[in-house]
Amino acid sequence: MNTQRRWVSRLLDGYAALVLIFLFIPIGLMVVFSFNQPRGQRNYEWNHFSLNAWKDPFKYPELKRALLKSLEVGAIVTVLAGCLGTLMALALVKYRFRGKGFINTIIVLPLTMPEVVMGFSLLTLFVNLRWETGFWTIVVAHVMFCVSYVATTVKARIRGFDWRLEEAAADLGAGPVRTFLRVTFPIIAPGVFAAALLTFALSLDDFTITYFNSGRVRTFPVEVFTQKRSRVPAQINVFGTMILLAATVIAVSGVLIERRRQRERV
């Protein structure tokens, strides 16, 4: 019996390793090809090692503008969706009201709806409202689907929350705002932080919904899609590697901070 369990465990470990390799091969190729010196305009085939792209990552101004635009959109969307989604999660978990089950169902819909459907639906909405597509329609569109991710993530963190802590703070004279800032938020902060990272990544990465509602504004994914018709410079891989490194540093920092907090509690 123990031998059988060991073999099953090894098979599962091997399967997990293969899945991880499959997922990380494209990421590894992106990093490797950021050091490539392509023969022509497209960085698809390995030629020879070069640091030229890293020495001049902003060689193409349009790529730089698009990346900065994506970062700007992502920052605004993270703040707006983070606030709205967190408040929504608190209301759905803490309070009972009519239509709560219906709202819980509605929240899940953007998570399951194809992006092409949502993108075209939002475009139809903006056209009917006579809004000119551009920067702010991108922000509104991203907030519309990111709120669901934030609410779902924060709800998972709040479910184990002991609401008696808020009652104790109120008994000691703390007002609602002070109770939230000193008691509630510090406890749910890891969930909010995780939701913020997820929101920023989704906004930065989104192409389909952005393509429908961007107008003349080009975010980084839209610019890459547009440029691939004529050229694919190694600078695209450089920007991708930079984003990967930044995400890794943030994720590792979050894990280390959480571990430190757990040690301090003990």
Phi, psi and omega in degrees: 000315179295322178297318179297318179296320179297318179295320178296318179297318179294320178296318179295319177297318178295319178297316179298320179297318178296319179297316180296319178299316179300321181287325188266350178301311179299323179294318178297320178296322177300316180294315181299315184285352172288345177255017182266148171251095185293153179288319183242218182273345185248128183268065182253332184240141181288131178248288173200161183295138179202147176256011184301317182294324179285330178289330181225068183292336182259033180299324181255107184301327182294325176292319178297314180299318181295319179295316178297323178295319178296319178295321178295313177299315181299320180294314180295315181296321180298317180293310183294308181294325179297314180294310182296314182294321179295315178296321178296317180296318178299317181295319183288329181272320188277323189249157173248130180205164182291136179087008181298316179296322179295318179295319177301323178290318181297324181298325184286335186303313178299336179285334184254345183284135176301139184298327181295325178291314181294320179298315180291324178296317178294321177299317177300319178298312182295322179294317179293328176278355180062038173270134176284125181292140182175215186301310186285332174290328174297314180300311181299316180297318180292320178298322183302319182264339180283334179303322181296318179295319180295312182299317181294318181293315182290325177302320179298326179283325186283336188304328179266013184285137178268104184291348177294338177296321176293321178296321178294319178296321178294321178297330180274003174101005180281138177281174181302317182293314181294323177298317180294315185287325186264336185244300188292306187297316179302329182283321182269001184304318178302321177293320178294320179296316178298319179295323179295317178297317179297317180298314181298318179295318179296318180294316180295327186271338191295134177242309190298306181296320179296319182299323180289327192242014186270340183063234179269353180280134181243119171275176185298313178299321180292321180294319178298316179298321180291319184286334185296344178290331182244326182200153175227084183288159180294342179298332176297318177294326178296313178298318178298319178293321176299315179297320178298314180296318179297317179296322179295316179298316180296316181296314180296319179298319178298319178296317180294320179295317179296319178296321179295320178295321179294321177296320181294326177293323179289000000 
